[in-house]
Amino acid sequence: MQTIDQALDKLQKSDFRAKFYLNAKDKEYVREKGMDTIRSHAEEFIKKRLAPAEIPNDGAQTPMKGHPVFKAQHACACCCRGCLNKWYRIPAGRELTESQQRKIVNLLIAWIQREMDK
């Protein structure tokens, strides 16, 4: 199993994944809300938009902008079940476990933190 740092480094080698970043407005939002609130948002988004076994709009459920977590989802290939399968071998058609959801959220928060430190 790869570490968060290994996963983030691997994702940066993808031209598509590497193009995502937090702009000044995103960073201000994170600072204003705090990382605990951002984590809470990430947990809610993953639970509602990614964890169910059946997602009616899978592949289109994560906007490309509008919230730092959405950008993190695309940067980390955690935006749809197809990407989860391709990058992490998590098959579609089964509900994500609490452990899988927690790992995804931890990855997203690590990406956001890296962006905030830039």
Buried (B, 14 or more C-beta within 10 A) or exposed (E): EEEBEEBBEEBEEEEEBEEBEBEEEBBEBBEEBEBEEBBBBBBEBBBEBBBBEEBEEBEEBBEEEEBBBBBBBBBBBBBBBEBBBEBBEBEEEEEBEEEBBEBBBEBBBBBBEBBBEE
